[in-house]
């Protein structure tokens, strides 16, 4: 009878790193990039996010209600600029990392 199974035994799978997310089967090892990912964002990062949102809102409001000098000459490119600011706002918001919860009790 053949002792080898196609997927291996549970002990072999755990030792080889299969299914537990550890590349290379090193139990307890942590990727350095993973550790950097968990650090909270700098305090100014939130201000940058809100600045992008505020600039986009002000830009579209001033262009549609009372255009500033130079905005009329841009024409439809004003909406492209607002779209770029909103895209930056969304991207920055997705990359922002808050502090981990203190509820470990």
Order of alpha helices (4+ residues) and beta strands (2+ residues): alpha-alpha-alpha-alpha-alpha
